[in-house]
């Protein structure tokens, strides 16, 4: 029984009923539940329902809080056989058990109260079978659990992970990022995308140690967190080939905002000839699978119970426009070079008229992705007035 001083309230997310802490997150909450993450939980349901080839899913959510994500998976996915949810906080696991009973999922959902890494490896050893899906949603970094996940995920399975430690990844605490993720970050004007790519880099390298090729299907940044959904495929050769072809250096000039992606470091800025900041090696390949995103869009048109469906639709549309790294913050480019801020629609049109790609990005509402060199971008902005 839950402690009397731990009040709960009943809510509904998707097609699932949940008891959640009757306090605002995070102050005062002894059990983790963030109502703002309903969007992400909705998206998770959509994504797993979009993978038609995955049948009889054996799912693990080892950091479940009150169980919202894992219970929604068990209740709202088409092909779930069994779902394991766990939280090291005994009050959280008790509330998760209550939510399992509320949704009458006792035959499908098992609840544990263990350390997450211990749980994953314990079940792997005892059951002698691996999970199809493992979803890591920690408060902080997922990196502490990645090796356990790599050992317990099935070939052709799916992993999802969230990072809320955005300060190190965004370059505010670069040495923490180096210690945690193996790459020294730097504060750039495209910091959200850089942080996401550092996160993917670290995960790819960790999985490659276990001879797994990790392919990002859908990755994004939202509010206080970064999120990655990725497929996992066994194979030493494809893992090595992926690393060789998709890791590179980000060469960045904080003086003029010039940047380039290259297989080699570039120490001098090609625009202002100042010394560059070299970040890497970082994942510079695709972070979105356009075919998979189209499957998600088709599935979204069939699902009517997702409250955040319109927001998901907008995100999916923007994610299809992330063909290459990195975006420019147009406001900062204008500020740095003494330019007036242009109309974005006109800027896109003029860049395309000059033979360049130009797309809006989900990373920033003042960002644009273009393959135009900085000098040409400045020239085009100047001609927008």
N, C-alpha and C positions, 0 to 999 in steps of 0.2 A: 504494500500500500504506500502511496506517495505521502510525504510529510505534509502535515496540515498547513504549514506555512508556505507551501508551494502551490499557489492557486493556478488553475488552468482554465482555458476557455475553449469552446468548440468552434472550429472553422471548417470551411470546405475549400479545397484546392483541386482543380480539375474535376474528376468524378469521385474524389476521395474525401472522407471526413477525417478530421484530425483534432486531437486534444493538443494544445500548445500552451507554453507558459503565458500566463495572463499579465505579462509585463512587457515593456518595450525592450527590444534588443538594441544594444547589449547591456545597458545598466540594469542591475538588479536581477538578471536572469541566471539561475543556477544550471539551467539546461539550455543548450544551444538551439535556437530557432531564429532564423532571419526571414521575416515576411517579404522583404525586398527580393529574396531569391526565388520567389514564385515563378518569375520569368524564366530563370535558369532551369528550374525543375520542370516547367512546361516544355521547354526546349529539349530537355533530356528525354522526356516521354516521346516527343515527336521524333527525335533522332533514332531512338531504339525501335520505334514502330516503323521506321523507314527502311530498316535492314531486313528485307524479306528473307534472305538466305539463312538468317540465324534462327534456328528452331530450338524448342525445349531449353530455353535459357536458364543457366545456372549463374545467378548474379550475386555479387558481394558489394555491400556498401559498409566498409569497416569503420567509418567515422560518421555515424548516423544522426547524432543528436537525438531528437524526439522521434526519429524514424520517418520523417516526411518524405524524403526522396525515395528511399528503398520501398516503403509501403506503397507509394504511388506507382513505382515500377511494377510491383507485384499485382496491383489492382487495375492498372490502365494499359499495360502492354499486352500484345496479342499472344505472345509465345513464351510466357514465363512458366518454367517448371518448378523452380525453387529460388528463393531469395534469402540471403543471409545478411542481417543487419547487426551492427555492433557499436557500442560506445563504452569507453573506459569509465565514464561517469555513471555510477549506479543509479542515480536519479533519472538520468537520460534513458538508460536501458529499461527502467521500470515504466516510464512514460511511453517508450516505444512499444513495449508489450501491451500496454493498454490500448494503443492505437491499432495494433494487430488485431486484438479482440474486437474493437469497434468496427473494423471492416471485415470481420469474419474470415481472416486470412491465416488462421492457425495452421492449416494444412500446407500452406505454401511458404510462409515466412518464419524463419528461426531468428531469435534474438539472443545476443551474447553480451557479456559485460567483461571484456578483456582488452588488453593492449592490442592495437590494430595490427602491428607486425606479427605479434604472437598468434593472433587469431588466424590470419591468412595462412601462415605456415603450418599451424596446428591442423587446420581443416585439410590442407593439401596432403599432409602426412597421414592423417587418419582415414580420409575418404579415398585417397589415391585417385583423385580426379581433379581437373582444373576448372576454373571458372570461364564462362564465355564472356562475361562482362564484369569489370571491376571499376567502381566509381569512387574516386578519392575527392572528398570535399572538406579539407581541413580548415581550421582557423590558422592561417599562416602558410607555410610552404608544404607542398606535397612531396618534396624531394626525399624526405625521411622514410617514405614508404615505397618508393619506386622499385627498389631491388626486390622486395617481397612480392610486389605485384608482378614483376617480370618473371619470377619463378612460378607464380600460381595462375598465370593467364594461359588460356588455351590457344593453340595455333589458330589463326584466323579469327581470334576474339577481338573485343573492343575494350579500350581503356579510356576513361575520362578523368581529368584531374583539374582542380581549381587551385589557383595561387592567390592569396590575399596579401602576401608580403610584397606589395607593389613598390615600396620605397627602394629596396635594394635593386630590384629588377629595372626600375626606372632611372637608376643612376644617382639617387640621393645618398645611398649608402653603398658605394661601389665595392668596398672591401668585403662587406657582408655578402654581396652577390658573388664575389670571387670565392669566398669560403664555402658558400652554400651551393652554388651552381657551376663553379669552375670557370667562370668568365667575369672579368672586371668590367662592370657596366660604366656608363658615362651619361650624364644628363644632356639629352639632345632635344631638338624640337619635335622629334618623332618617337618620344620616349615610350609611349604605350606599345607601339609595334615592336620596338627594340626589346622591351621587356618580355613580350609574348614570344619572340623569336629566341631569346636566351632560354626561356623556360622550355621551349620545344627542343632546343639544342641539348640541354642537359638530359631531358627524357630520352631522346634518340640515342645518345651515347650510353646512357645507363642500360637501355634495353639491348643495345648492340653487344654488350658484354655477355649477354645470355643468348647471343646469335639470333636476335629478333630484329626485324625491320619494322620500324614504327612510322606509319604514314598518317599525317594529320588530315582528317576528313573535314573538320570544321573547327575553327579556332577564332576566338574573339576577345575583346576587352570591353568591360562594362562596369561603370561606376568604380567600385573599390576592388575589383578582382579581374583575373585573367582565367580563361577557360579553354580547354583543349579536349576534343574528341578525336581519337586516333584508332586506326586498325592495327593489328599486330600480326605479322607473318614470320614464320620461322625460316631461317636461311642465312648462313654465314656470308655467302657471296653477295647476296642482295643487300645485306646490312652494310658490308664494306663498300659496295658500289654507291649506296645512298649517301654515306658519309663523304666519300670522295667527291661526289658530284654536287652536293648541296651545302657544304660548309665553306664559308669564305670570310673575308675581312670587310668590316665596315670602316671606311676611311672618312673621317668627319672633321670639318673645319668650324669651330665655334665662332670664329671671327666673321665669316660671311655666310655660313649655313650650307656651304657646298658639301656634298657627300657622294661617295661612290661605293659600289660593291665589287670586290675583285678577289681573285685567288691569291693575290699577293698584297702585302701592306703597301700603301702609298703615303710617304712621309711628308710630301709637300702639296699644299692645296693647288689645284689646277686653275682656280679662279683668282685668288688673291696672293698666292705663293707663300702663305703663312704655314707654320708647322701644323700638321694634322694630328688628331686624336685617333688612334687605331684601336678598334674594338673587335675582338674575335679570338678564335674563329667562331662564327655564328651561323645558324641555319638561315640561308638566303634563298632556299627553294620555295616551292609552293606550300602555303599553309592552309589552303582551301581546295577541296575536290569539287569542281564545278558540277560534275555529273551527280555526285552525292547530294549536293545542295538542291539540285532540281528534283531529286527523289523526295527530299524533305518538303519542298514546295508542293509537290503533288499530294503527299500525305497530309499536309496542313489543310488542303482544300477538303479533305475527307473527315477531319477531326473537328467537332463542333464544341467540345467542352473546355477548350483551353482559353482561359480568361485573357491571357496576354497574346492571343493569336495575331492581332494586328501589329503589335510591336515585333513579334517574331518574323512576320512577313516582311516588314521593313528591313530588319537585320539581314535576312537571307538575300534580299535584293542587293544590299550594299556589299555583302560578302562575295558576291559574284564579280564585283569590281575591284578585287584585290589581286591583280595579276602579277605584281612585282613589288619588291621593296624599293624605297620607303616613301612615305608621304611627306609632302611639304606643308608646314603650317603657314598658310598664305599671309596671315596677319603678321607673323614674326618676320617673314621674308620682307614684307613691305616696311615694317618698322626698322629692320636692319639696313635696308638700302634706300630709305627716304622716299618710299612710294605711297601713293594713295591706294587704299584697299579697293580692289575691283569688284564688279558684279561677277559672282561665280559662274553663272550661266554663260556670260560673255567670255570669261576667261577660258572655260572649257571649249567653247566654239572656236576661239582664236587659236588655241593650242592645236586643235584638230585640223584647222585650216592650214597650219604650218607643218602638218604631217606627223604630229606627235599624238600619243595616247594621252587621254585626260579623263580621269574618273574620280568621283567623290569617294570618300572612305568612311567606314564606320568608326575608325579610330578617333576622328575629330570632325566636328561640324564646320571647322574653318580649314580643313585639310584637303589637299588634292594630290592624287597620284598621277605622275606624268613621267615619261621617259625623256622629256626635254632637259638638256643641260641647264644648270643654274643661270648662265648668262642669257640663254634664250628665254627662260621663264621670266627673268627680269624684263627683258625686252618686250615680251608679249604682254606682261602686266602693264607696262608703260603705255602700250597701245590700246588699252581697254577703255580709256577715258573718252 
